[in-house]
């Protein structure tokens, strides 16, 4: 049974490192993985997911207008999405459709709340 999983924790907790490690492990077993990150998070460069511990990998980017199901690769078997708190409600629904219709596991990583404790739309 495929699933949509959301991993959340505070800043500097190693979310991106965990995402990169899990994606790498699957790729080393010849699974095809798509990675996505928020388009406007370019702290470590463009079109990549990077961890503070020094590991990185190329990634597609998304904004509020991106339809993930249209951007995913044809042979994708797993989707890893960093900075998931920036997803819109429609994008989360799109991810559920991918899981249900295309039978692809999706792993999202992000923050649950902002600094005031208010949930992000993509996290709620």
PyMOL CGO cylinders between C-alpha atoms (Angstrom):
from pymol import cmd
from pymol.cgo import CYLINDER

trace = [
    CYLINDER, 0.00, 0.00, 0.00, 1.54, 3.28, -1.12, 0.3, 1, 1, 1, 1, 1, 1,
    CYLINDER, 1.54, 3.28, -1.12, 1.55, 6.23, 1.24, 0.3, 1, 1, 1, 1, 1, 1,
    CYLINDER, 1.55, 6.23, 1.24, 2.03, 9.96, 1.64, 0.3, 1, 1, 1, 1, 1, 1,
    CYLINDER, 2.03, 9.96, 1.64, 4.21, 10.63, 4.68, 0.3, 1, 1, 1, 1, 1, 1,
    CYLINDER, 4.21, 10.63, 4.68, 5.03, 13.99, 6.25, 0.3, 1, 1, 1, 1, 1, 1,
    CYLINDER, 5.03, 13.99, 6.25, 8.13, 14.21, 8.46, 0.3, 1, 1, 1, 1, 1, 1,
    CYLINDER, 8.13, 14.21, 8.46, 8.37, 17.40, 10.44, 0.3, 1, 1, 1, 1, 1, 1,
    CYLINDER, 8.37, 17.40, 10.44, 10.72, 18.83, 13.04, 0.3, 1, 1, 1, 1, 1, 1,
    CYLINDER, 10.72, 18.83, 13.04, 12.33, 22.11, 13.97, 0.3, 1, 1, 1, 1, 1, 1,
    CYLINDER, 12.33, 22.11, 13.97, 15.00, 23.95, 12.06, 0.3, 1, 1, 1, 1, 1, 1,
    CYLINDER, 15.00, 23.95, 12.06, 18.49, 22.40, 12.06, 0.3, 1, 1, 1, 1, 1, 1,
    CYLINDER, 18.49, 22.40, 12.06, 17.11, 18.97, 13.00, 0.3, 1, 1, 1, 1, 1, 1,
    CYLINDER, 17.11, 18.97, 13.00, 18.48, 17.15, 9.95, 0.3, 1, 1, 1, 1, 1, 1,
    CYLINDER, 18.48, 17.15, 9.95, 15.34, 16.83, 7.80, 0.3, 1, 1, 1, 1, 1, 1,
    CYLINDER, 15.34, 16.83, 7.80, 17.12, 17.47, 4.51, 0.3, 1, 1, 1, 1, 1, 1,
    CYLINDER, 17.12, 17.47, 4.51, 19.96, 15.12, 5.45, 0.3, 1, 1, 1, 1, 1, 1,
    CYLINDER, 19.96, 15.12, 5.45, 17.45, 12.37, 6.24, 0.3, 1, 1, 1, 1, 1, 1,
    CYLINDER, 17.45, 12.37, 6.24, 15.63, 12.98, 2.94, 0.3, 1, 1, 1, 1, 1, 1,
    CYLINDER, 15.63, 12.98, 2.94, 18.87, 12.81, 0.97, 0.3, 1, 1, 1, 1, 1, 1,
    CYLINDER, 18.87, 12.81, 0.97, 20.00, 9.65, 2.74, 0.3, 1, 1, 1, 1, 1, 1,
    CYLINDER, 20.00, 9.65, 2.74, 16.69, 7.85, 2.19, 0.3, 1, 1, 1, 1, 1, 1,
    CYLINDER, 16.69, 7.85, 2.19, 16.56, 8.88, -1.48, 0.3, 1, 1, 1, 1, 1, 1,
    CYLINDER, 16.56, 8.88, -1.48, 20.18, 7.79, -1.99, 0.3, 1, 1, 1, 1, 1, 1,
    CYLINDER, 20.18, 7.79, -1.99, 19.49, 4.39, -0.44, 0.3, 1, 1, 1, 1, 1, 1,
    CYLINDER, 19.49, 4.39, -0.44, 16.60, 3.80, -2.85, 0.3, 1, 1, 1, 1, 1, 1,
    CYLINDER, 16.60, 3.80, -2.85, 18.60, 5.00, -5.85, 0.3, 1, 1, 1, 1, 1, 1,
    CYLINDER, 18.60, 5.00, -5.85, 21.44, 2.65, -4.91, 0.3, 1, 1, 1, 1, 1, 1,
    CYLINDER, 21.44, 2.65, -4.91, 18.90, -0.17, -5.29, 0.3, 1, 1, 1, 1, 1, 1,
    CYLINDER, 18.90, -0.17, -5.29, 18.02, 1.09, -8.79, 0.3, 1, 1, 1, 1, 1, 1,
    CYLINDER, 18.02, 1.09, -8.79, 14.72, 2.76, -7.90, 0.3, 1, 1, 1, 1, 1, 1,
    CYLINDER, 14.72, 2.76, -7.90, 13.90, 5.94, -9.80, 0.3, 1, 1, 1, 1, 1, 1,
    CYLINDER, 13.90, 5.94, -9.80, 13.47, 8.90, -7.43, 0.3, 1, 1, 1, 1, 1, 1,
    CYLINDER, 13.47, 8.90, -7.43, 12.20, 12.43, -8.05, 0.3, 1, 1, 1, 1, 1, 1,
    CYLINDER, 12.20, 12.43, -8.05, 13.30, 15.12, -5.61, 0.3, 1, 1, 1, 1, 1, 1,
    CYLINDER, 13.30, 15.12, -5.61, 11.54, 18.48, -5.25, 0.3, 1, 1, 1, 1, 1, 1,
    CYLINDER, 11.54, 18.48, -5.25, 12.35, 21.55, -3.20, 0.3, 1, 1, 1, 1, 1, 1,
    CYLINDER, 12.35, 21.55, -3.20, 10.85, 25.01, -2.83, 0.3, 1, 1, 1, 1, 1, 1,
    CYLINDER, 10.85, 25.01, -2.83, 11.88, 27.26, -5.71, 0.3, 1, 1, 1, 1, 1, 1,
    CYLINDER, 11.88, 27.26, -5.71, 12.64, 30.29, -3.54, 0.3, 1, 1, 1, 1, 1, 1,
    CYLINDER, 12.64, 30.29, -3.54, 14.86, 28.47, -1.05, 0.3, 1, 1, 1, 1, 1, 1,
    CYLINDER, 14.86, 28.47, -1.05, 18.21, 29.01, -2.70, 0.3, 1, 1, 1, 1, 1, 1,
    CYLINDER, 18.21, 29.01, -2.70, 20.39, 29.30, 0.40, 0.3, 1, 1, 1, 1, 1, 1,
    CYLINDER, 20.39, 29.30, 0.40, 22.71, 26.59, -0.92, 0.3, 1, 1, 1, 1, 1, 1,
    CYLINDER, 22.71, 26.59, -0.92, 22.22, 27.19, -4.66, 0.3, 1, 1, 1, 1, 1, 1,
    CYLINDER, 22.22, 27.19, -4.66, 19.48, 26.61, -7.18, 0.3, 1, 1, 1, 1, 1, 1,
    CYLINDER, 19.48, 26.61, -7.18, 17.82, 23.36, -8.20, 0.3, 1, 1, 1, 1, 1, 1,
    CYLINDER, 17.82, 23.36, -8.20, 19.18, 21.23, -5.38, 0.3, 1, 1, 1, 1, 1, 1,
    CYLINDER, 19.18, 21.23, -5.38, 18.47, 19.96, -1.92, 0.3, 1, 1, 1, 1, 1, 1,
    CYLINDER, 18.47, 19.96, -1.92, 21.38, 20.53, 0.43, 0.3, 1, 1, 1, 1, 1, 1,
    CYLINDER, 21.38, 20.53, 0.43, 21.98, 19.70, 4.05, 0.3, 1, 1, 1, 1, 1, 1,
    CYLINDER, 21.98, 19.70, 4.05, 24.05, 21.66, 6.50, 0.3, 1, 1, 1, 1, 1, 1,
    CYLINDER, 24.05, 21.66, 6.50, 26.22, 18.57, 6.97, 0.3, 1, 1, 1, 1, 1, 1,
    CYLINDER, 26.22, 18.57, 6.97, 27.50, 18.99, 3.41, 0.3, 1, 1, 1, 1, 1, 1,
    CYLINDER, 27.50, 18.99, 3.41, 25.51, 16.52, 1.32, 0.3, 1, 1, 1, 1, 1, 1,
    CYLINDER, 25.51, 16.52, 1.32, 23.38, 17.61, -1.62, 0.3, 1, 1, 1, 1, 1, 1,
    CYLINDER, 23.38, 17.61, -1.62, 21.56, 16.32, -4.67, 0.3, 1, 1, 1, 1, 1, 1,
    CYLINDER, 21.56, 16.32, -4.67, 19.86, 17.88, -7.69, 0.3, 1, 1, 1, 1, 1, 1,
    CYLINDER, 19.86, 17.88, -7.69, 16.14, 18.56, -7.37, 0.3, 1, 1, 1, 1, 1, 1,
    CYLINDER, 16.14, 18.56, -7.37, 13.25, 19.95, -9.34, 0.3, 1, 1, 1, 1, 1, 1,
    CYLINDER, 13.25, 19.95, -9.34, 11.69, 23.04, -7.82, 0.3, 1, 1, 1, 1, 1, 1,
    CYLINDER, 11.69, 23.04, -7.82, 8.11, 23.93, -7.00, 0.3, 1, 1, 1, 1, 1, 1,
    CYLINDER, 8.11, 23.93, -7.00, 6.26, 27.17, -6.36, 0.3, 1, 1, 1, 1, 1, 1,
    CYLINDER, 6.26, 27.17, -6.36, 2.64, 27.74, -5.42, 0.3, 1, 1, 1, 1, 1, 1,
    CYLINDER, 2.64, 27.74, -5.42, 1.69, 27.38, -9.11, 0.3, 1, 1, 1, 1, 1, 1,
    CYLINDER, 1.69, 27.38, -9.11, 3.47, 24.07, -9.72, 0.3, 1, 1, 1, 1, 1, 1,
    CYLINDER, 3.47, 24.07, -9.72, 1.40, 20.96, -10.38, 0.3, 1, 1, 1, 1, 1, 1,
    CYLINDER, 1.40, 20.96, -10.38, 3.67, 18.22, -9.06, 0.3, 1, 1, 1, 1, 1, 1,
    CYLINDER, 3.67, 18.22, -9.06, 1.90, 15.48, -11.03, 0.3, 1, 1, 1, 1, 1, 1,
    CYLINDER, 1.90, 15.48, -11.03, 2.78, 17.31, -14.25, 0.3, 1, 1, 1, 1, 1, 1,
    CYLINDER, 2.78, 17.31, -14.25, 6.41, 17.82, -13.25, 0.3, 1, 1, 1, 1, 1, 1,
    CYLINDER, 6.41, 17.82, -13.25, 7.25, 14.33, -12.04, 0.3, 1, 1, 1, 1, 1, 1,
    CYLINDER, 7.25, 14.33, -12.04, 9.31, 12.05, -14.24, 0.3, 1, 1, 1, 1, 1, 1,
    CYLINDER, 9.31, 12.05, -14.24, 7.64, 9.37, -16.32, 0.3, 1, 1, 1, 1, 1, 1,
    CYLINDER, 7.64, 9.37, -16.32, 9.46, 6.52, -14.58, 0.3, 1, 1, 1, 1, 1, 1,
    CYLINDER, 9.46, 6.52, -14.58, 9.27, 7.94, -11.05, 0.3, 1, 1, 1, 1, 1, 1,
    CYLINDER, 9.27, 7.94, -11.05, 8.84, 5.33, -8.31, 0.3, 1, 1, 1, 1, 1, 1,
    CYLINDER, 8.84, 5.33, -8.31, 9.30, 7.57, -5.26, 0.3, 1, 1, 1, 1, 1, 1,
    CYLINDER, 9.30, 7.57, -5.26, 8.92, 11.30, -4.65, 0.3, 1, 1, 1, 1, 1, 1,
    CYLINDER, 8.92, 11.30, -4.65, 10.87, 13.18, -1.99, 0.3, 1, 1, 1, 1, 1, 1,
    CYLINDER, 10.87, 13.18, -1.99, 9.78, 16.73, -1.27, 0.3, 1, 1, 1, 1, 1, 1,
    CYLINDER, 9.78, 16.73, -1.27, 11.77, 19.15, 0.89, 0.3, 1, 1, 1, 1, 1, 1,
    CYLINDER, 11.77, 19.15, 0.89, 10.35, 22.36, 2.42, 0.3, 1, 1, 1, 1, 1, 1,
    CYLINDER, 10.35, 22.36, 2.42, 6.84, 20.83, 2.32, 0.3, 1, 1, 1, 1, 1, 1,
    CYLINDER, 6.84, 20.83, 2.32, 5.46, 23.57, 4.54, 0.3, 1, 1, 1, 1, 1, 1,
    CYLINDER, 5.46, 23.57, 4.54, 5.30, 25.75, 1.41, 0.3, 1, 1, 1, 1, 1, 1,
    CYLINDER, 5.30, 25.75, 1.41, 2.89, 23.45, -0.42, 0.3, 1, 1, 1, 1, 1, 1,
    CYLINDER, 2.89, 23.45, -0.42, -0.59, 24.76, -1.11, 0.3, 1, 1, 1, 1, 1, 1,
    CYLINDER, -0.59, 24.76, -1.11, -3.71, 22.85, -0.17, 0.3, 1, 1, 1, 1, 1, 1,
    CYLINDER, -3.71, 22.85, -0.17, -4.24, 21.99, -3.87, 0.3, 1, 1, 1, 1, 1, 1,
    CYLINDER, -4.24, 21.99, -3.87, -0.70, 20.65, -4.12, 0.3, 1, 1, 1, 1, 1, 1,
    CYLINDER, -0.70, 20.65, -4.12, -1.24, 18.40, -1.11, 0.3, 1, 1, 1, 1, 1, 1,
    CYLINDER, -1.24, 18.40, -1.11, -4.41, 17.09, -2.77, 0.3, 1, 1, 1, 1, 1, 1,
    CYLINDER, -4.41, 17.09, -2.77, -2.40, 16.56, -5.97, 0.3, 1, 1, 1, 1, 1, 1,
    CYLINDER, -2.40, 16.56, -5.97, 0.10, 14.48, -3.97, 0.3, 1, 1, 1, 1, 1, 1,
    CYLINDER, 0.10, 14.48, -3.97, -2.72, 12.32, -2.60, 0.3, 1, 1, 1, 1, 1, 1,
    CYLINDER, -2.72, 12.32, -2.60, -3.89, 11.72, -6.17, 0.3, 1, 1, 1, 1, 1, 1,
    CYLINDER, -3.89, 11.72, -6.17, -0.38, 10.64, -7.19, 0.3, 1, 1, 1, 1, 1, 1,
    CYLINDER, -0.38, 10.64, -7.19, -0.30, 8.15, -4.30, 0.3, 1, 1, 1, 1, 1, 1,
    CYLINDER, -0.30, 8.15, -4.30, -3.75, 6.78, -5.06, 0.3, 1, 1, 1, 1, 1, 1,
    CYLINDER, -3.75, 6.78, -5.06, -3.73, 6.73, -8.87, 0.3, 1, 1, 1, 1, 1, 1,
    CYLINDER, -3.73, 6.73, -8.87, -0.06, 6.20, -9.73, 0.3, 1, 1, 1, 1, 1, 1,
    CYLINDER, -0.06, 6.20, -9.73, 0.76, 4.11, -6.67, 0.3, 1, 1, 1, 1, 1, 1,
    CYLINDER, 0.76, 4.11, -6.67, 3.89, 6.08, -5.79, 0.3, 1, 1, 1, 1, 1, 1,
    CYLINDER, 3.89, 6.08, -5.79, 5.19, 6.59, -2.25, 0.3, 1, 1, 1, 1, 1, 1,
    CYLINDER, 5.19, 6.59, -2.25, 5.75, 10.24, -1.37, 0.3, 1, 1, 1, 1, 1, 1,
    CYLINDER, 5.75, 10.24, -1.37, 7.90, 11.47, 1.51, 0.3, 1, 1, 1, 1, 1, 1,
    CYLINDER, 7.90, 11.47, 1.51, 7.57, 15.13, 2.49, 0.3, 1, 1, 1, 1, 1, 1,
    CYLINDER, 7.57, 15.13, 2.49, 9.88, 16.93, 4.91, 0.3, 1, 1, 1, 1, 1, 1,
    CYLINDER, 9.88, 16.93, 4.91, 9.29, 20.33, 6.45, 0.3, 1, 1, 1, 1, 1, 1,
    CYLINDER, 9.29, 20.33, 6.45, 8.35, 22.54, 9.34, 0.3, 1, 1, 1, 1, 1, 1,
    CYLINDER, 8.35, 22.54, 9.34, 4.99, 22.11, 11.05, 0.3, 1, 1, 1, 1, 1, 1,
    CYLINDER, 4.99, 22.11, 11.05, 4.58, 25.65, 12.40, 0.3, 1, 1, 1, 1, 1, 1,
    CYLINDER, 4.58, 25.65, 12.40, 6.08, 29.10, 12.00, 0.3, 1, 1, 1, 1, 1, 1,
    CYLINDER, 6.08, 29.10, 12.00, 7.94, 30.86, 14.82, 0.3, 1, 1, 1, 1, 1, 1,
    CYLINDER, 7.94, 30.86, 14.82, 4.61, 31.93, 16.36, 0.3, 1, 1, 1, 1, 1, 1,
    CYLINDER, 4.61, 31.93, 16.36, 3.30, 28.37, 16.47, 0.3, 1, 1, 1, 1, 1, 1,
    CYLINDER, 3.30, 28.37, 16.47, 0.88, 28.91, 13.58, 0.3, 1, 1, 1, 1, 1, 1,
    CYLINDER, 0.88, 28.91, 13.58, 0.66, 25.87, 11.25, 0.3, 1, 1, 1, 1, 1, 1,
    CYLINDER, 0.66, 25.87, 11.25, 1.81, 26.27, 7.67, 0.3, 1, 1, 1, 1, 1, 1,
    CYLINDER, 1.81, 26.27, 7.67, -0.84, 25.46, 5.05, 0.3, 1, 1, 1, 1, 1, 1,
    CYLINDER, -0.84, 25.46, 5.05, 1.23, 22.66, 3.52, 0.3, 1, 1, 1, 1, 1, 1,
    CYLINDER, 1.23, 22.66, 3.52, 1.78, 21.14, 6.95, 0.3, 1, 1, 1, 1, 1, 1,
    CYLINDER, 1.78, 21.14, 6.95, -1.78, 21.30, 8.18, 0.3, 1, 1, 1, 1, 1, 1,
]
cmd.load_cgo(trace, "trace")
